Amino acid sequence: FSVPCSAILSSYLLGERLNLLGKLGCLLSLVGSTVMVIHAPEDAEVTTLEEMTSKLKEPGFLAYGAILLALCFLLIFYLAPRYGQSNILVYLSICSIIGAFSVSSVKGLGIAIKGFFAGQPVLQHPLTWILVITLVASITTQINYLNKSLDIFNTSLVFPIYYVLFTTIVITTSIILFKEWVTMTVVDIIGTVCGFLTIILGVFLLHAFKDMDVSLGNLPQVLQNEQPAPVTRDDKNILIEVDNSSIAPEDKPKVFMLCS
């Protein structure tokens, strides 16, 4: 819901124009979000830090986390200095990959906060402080590289690409860590994927065509066929036409060919 909210608030508070395609993109984002909520898997029953620790220690998530860390280090230390200024995917990929750790840390800290108010000794558990350090480091890294990307590239390109990459990584992390999709039916899986694709389409319409002046009033004019572009003639053709127009057809010199 951050997609339509940011678009609507910016149109009222910042004076940015929201055209017809932008409004359609907001509507598609709301529809996709609703479809995802209807078909989304139920929250995994993880209520204690011990259960969270056991899930983090599973071989599948450890291998997944190691792959993400390796990709992140490759992007930060090798690709970012060389291609970060020219390729928009470099910085945004770093932000998205780090987002997997930030979301997992938020999930674990939410369990720790619930346990704290329930009187559990969560402050003595080492996982609590590991999650705090991971969350601070990941959010700091995300903000750093997201600001770098916004300084170089157009915001209308940065936001939708980052949204799609980040959401894809988060969904994949949720599947591997909490196995929330194991109990889902085929209909729910298809519905969730279709809802996510609808949100992507809405984000694309909202940002790709935001500079176009499209409304219900001028829609027939926009849909009209474009007039053929005038033929550009160089100075040579113009001079020849001017020179020929000054000579009457009967005054033009005649050329005779003699054949023997």
C-alpha positions as CSV (number, residue, x, y, z in Angstrom):
1,F,0.0,0.0,0.0
2,S,3.0,2.3,0.1
3,V,2.8,2.6,-3.7
4,P,-0.6,4.3,-4.0
5,C,-0.2,6.2,-0.7
6,S,3.1,7.8,-1.8
7,A,1.6,8.7,-5.2
8,I,-1.6,10.2,-3.8
9,L,0.2,12.1,-1.0
10,S,2.9,13.5,-3.4
11,S,0.1,14.7,-5.8
12,Y,-1.5,16.7,-2.9
13,L,1.5,17.7,-0.8
14,L,4.2,18.1,-3.5
15,G,2.1,19.3,-6.4
16,E,3.1,16.3,-8.6
17,R,0.6,15.5,-11.3
18,L,-1.1,12.1,-11.1
19,N,-2.5,11.3,-14.6
20,L,-5.0,8.7,-15.7
21,L,-2.4,6.0,-16.1
22,G,-1.0,6.8,-12.6
23,K,-4.5,6.5,-11.1
24,L,-5.0,3.2,-12.9
25,G,-1.6,2.0,-11.5
26,C,-2.8,2.9,-8.0
27,L,-6.0,0.9,-8.5
28,L,-4.1,-2.1,-9.8
29,S,-1.7,-2.0,-6.8
30,L,-4.7,-2.0,-4.5
31,V,-6.3,-4.9,-6.4
32,G,-3.1,-6.9,-6.4
33,S,-2.6,-6.3,-2.7
34,T,-6.1,-7.5,-2.0
35,V,-5.6,-10.6,-4.0
36,M,-2.3,-11.3,-2.2
37,V,-3.9,-10.9,1.2
38,I,-6.7,-13.2,0.3
39,H,-4.4,-16.0,-0.9
40,A,-1.4,-15.3,1.3
41,P,-0.2,-18.1,3.6
42,E,-0.8,-18.0,7.3
43,D,1.8,-16.7,9.6
44,A,4.2,-19.5,10.8
45,E,3.7,-20.4,14.4
46,V,7.0,-19.1,15.8
47,T,6.4,-17.8,19.2
48,T,9.7,-18.1,21.1
49,L,13.3,-17.2,20.3
50,E,14.2,-20.9,20.7
51,E,12.0,-21.8,17.8
52,M,13.4,-18.9,15.8
53,T,16.9,-20.1,16.5
54,S,16.1,-23.6,15.3
55,K,14.7,-22.2,12.1
56,L,17.8,-20.1,11.5
57,K,20.0,-23.1,12.1
58,E,18.3,-25.2,9.4
59,P,20.7,-26.2,6.6
60,G,18.5,-24.8,3.8
61,F,18.4,-21.3,5.3
62,L,22.1,-21.4,6.2
63,A,23.0,-22.2,2.6
64,Y,20.6,-19.6,1.3
65,G,22.1,-17.0,3.7
66,A,25.6,-17.9,2.7
67,I,24.7,-17.4,-1.0
68,L,23.1,-14.0,-0.3
69,L,26.2,-12.9,1.7
70,A,28.5,-14.0,-1.1
71,L,26.5,-12.1,-3.7
72,C,26.3,-9.1,-1.5
73,F,30.1,-9.0,-1.0
74,L,30.7,-9.5,-4.7
75,L,28.4,-6.6,-5.5
76,I,29.8,-4.3,-2.8
77,F,33.6,-4.9,-3.3
78,Y,33.8,-5.8,-7.0
79,L,30.8,-4.7,-9.1
80,A,29.8,-1.5,-7.3
81,P,33.1,0.3,-7.7
82,R,33.2,-0.6,-11.4
83,Y,29.6,-0.5,-12.6
84,G,27.6,1.1,-9.9
85,Q,27.7,4.5,-11.6
86,S,26.3,3.2,-14.9
87,N,24.1,0.2,-14.0
88,I,21.1,0.8,-11.9
89,L,20.8,-2.8,-10.9
90,V,24.0,-2.9,-8.9
91,Y,23.1,-0.7,-6.0
92,L,19.5,-1.8,-6.0
93,S,20.5,-5.5,-5.9
94,I,22.6,-4.7,-2.8
95,C,19.6,-3.1,-1.1
96,S,17.3,-5.9,-2.0
97,I,19.7,-8.7,-0.9
98,I,20.4,-7.0,2.4
99,G,16.6,-6.6,2.8
100,A,16.3,-10.4,3.3
101,F,18.4,-10.1,6.5
102,S,16.5,-6.9,7.7
103,V,13.1,-8.5,7.3
104,S,14.2,-11.7,9.1
105,S,15.7,-9.6,11.9
106,V,12.4,-7.7,12.3
107,K,10.5,-10.9,12.5
108,G,12.8,-12.2,15.3
109,L,12.8,-8.9,17.2
110,G,9.0,-8.9,17.1
111,I,9.0,-12.3,18.8
112,A,11.5,-11.0,21.3
113,I,9.4,-7.9,22.1
114,K,6.3,-10.1,22.7
115,G,8.4,-12.3,25.0
116,F,9.7,-9.3,26.9
117,F,6.2,-8.1,27.7
118,A,5.2,-11.6,28.6
119,G,8.0,-11.7,31.2
120,Q,10.4,-14.0,29.4
121,P,14.2,-13.4,29.8
122,V,14.7,-12.3,26.2
123,L,17.5,-9.9,27.1
124,Q,19.7,-12.7,28.2
125,H,19.2,-14.6,25.0
126,P,22.1,-14.1,22.6
127,L,19.8,-14.2,19.5
128,T,18.2,-10.9,20.6
129,W,21.4,-9.0,20.3
130,I,22.5,-10.8,17.2
131,L,19.2,-9.7,15.6
132,V,19.6,-6.1,16.8
133,I,23.2,-5.9,15.3
134,T,22.0,-7.5,12.0
135,L,19.1,-5.1,11.7
136,V,21.2,-2.0,12.3
137,A,23.9,-3.1,9.9
138,S,21.4,-4.1,7.2
139,I,19.3,-1.0,7.4
140,T,22.4,1.2,7.4
141,T,23.7,-0.5,4.3
142,Q,20.3,-0.3,2.5
143,I,19.9,3.4,3.2
144,N,23.5,4.1,2.0
145,Y,23.2,2.3,-1.3
146,L,19.6,3.5,-1.9
147,N,20.7,7.1,-1.5
148,K,23.6,6.5,-3.9
149,S,21.2,5.1,-6.5
150,L,18.8,8.0,-6.1
151,D,21.7,10.5,-6.5
152,I,22.6,9.0,-9.9
153,F,19.5,7.6,-11.5
154,N,15.9,8.8,-12.0
155,T,13.6,8.3,-9.0
156,S,10.9,7.0,-11.3
157,L,13.2,4.1,-12.3
158,V,14.7,3.5,-8.9
159,F,11.5,3.0,-6.9
160,P,9.7,0.4,-9.0
161,I,12.8,-1.7,-9.7
162,Y,13.8,-1.6,-6.0
163,Y,10.2,-2.5,-5.0
164,V,10.1,-5.6,-7.3
165,L,13.6,-6.8,-6.4
166,F,13.1,-6.3,-2.6
167,T,9.7,-8.0,-2.6
168,T,11.0,-10.9,-4.6
169,I,13.9,-11.5,-2.2
170,V,11.6,-11.2,0.9
171,I,9.1,-13.7,-0.5
172,T,11.9,-16.1,-1.3
173,T,13.3,-15.7,2.2
174,S,9.9,-16.3,3.8
175,I,9.5,-19.5,1.8
176,I,12.9,-20.9,2.8
177,L,12.9,-19.7,6.5
178,F,9.4,-20.1,7.7
179,K,8.1,-22.6,5.0
180,E,4.8,-20.7,4.9
181,W,4.0,-21.9,1.4
182,V,4.2,-25.6,2.2
183,T,0.6,-25.9,3.3
184,M,-0.8,-23.7,0.5
185,T,-3.1,-25.1,-2.2
186,V,-2.4,-24.6,-5.9
187,V,-5.2,-22.0,-6.1
188,D,-3.6,-19.9,-3.3
189,I,-0.2,-20.1,-4.9
190,I,-1.5,-19.0,-8.3
191,G,-3.6,-16.3,-6.7
192,T,-0.6,-15.0,-4.7
193,V,1.6,-14.9,-7.8
194,C,-1.0,-13.2,-9.9
195,G,-1.6,-10.6,-7.2
196,F,2.1,-9.9,-7.0
197,L,2.3,-9.5,-10.8
198,T,-0.7,-7.2,-10.7
199,I,1.1,-5.0,-8.2
200,I,4.2,-4.9,-10.5
201,L,2.0,-3.9,-13.4
202,G,0.5,-1.1,-11.3
203,V,3.9,0.2,-10.3
204,F,5.0,0.1,-13.9
205,L,2.0,2.2,-15.1
206,L,2.4,4.6,-12.2
207,H,6.0,5.4,-12.8
208,A,6.7,4.7,-16.5
209,F,4.1,7.1,-17.8
210,K,3.9,9.7,-15.1
211,D,5.2,12.5,-17.3
212,M,2.5,12.0,-20.0
213,D,-0.5,14.3,-20.0
214,V,-3.2,11.7,-20.1
215,S,-6.7,12.3,-18.7
216,L,-10.3,11.4,-19.6
217,G,-10.7,14.8,-21.3
218,N,-7.8,14.5,-23.8
219,L,-7.9,10.7,-24.1
220,P,-9.5,10.8,-27.6
221,Q,-6.8,13.2,-28.8
222,V,-4.0,10.9,-27.4
223,L,-5.5,7.9,-29.2
224,Q,-5.7,9.6,-32.6
225,N,-3.3,8.6,-35.2
226,E,-0.2,10.7,-35.4
227,Q,0.3,12.9,-38.4
228,P,3.1,11.9,-40.7
229,A,6.3,13.8,-39.9
230,P,7.3,16.3,-42.6
231,V,10.1,15.3,-44.9
232,T,13.2,17.2,-44.0
233,R,15.0,18.4,-47.1
234,D,18.5,19.7,-47.2
235,D,19.7,22.9,-48.7
236,K,20.8,21.3,-51.9
237,N,17.2,20.2,-52.7
238,I,15.8,23.5,-51.8
239,L,18.3,25.4,-54.0
240,I,17.5,23.1,-57.0
241,E,13.8,23.7,-56.5
242,V,14.2,27.4,-56.3
243,D,16.4,27.5,-59.4
244,N,14.0,25.3,-61.4
245,S,11.0,27.3,-60.4
246,S,12.4,30.5,-61.8
247,I,12.5,29.0,-65.3
248,A,9.3,28.6,-67.2
249,P,8.8,25.1,-68.8
250,E,9.0,26.5,-72.3
251,D,12.2,28.5,-71.5
252,K,14.1,25.5,-70.1
253,P,17.0,24.6,-72.3
254,K,16.5,21.6,-74.5
255,V,19.1,18.9,-75.0
256,F,19.3,17.1,-78.4
257,M,21.1,13.9,-78.9
258,L,22.5,13.1,-82.4
259,C,23.0,9.5,-83.3
260,S,25.0,8.5,-86.3
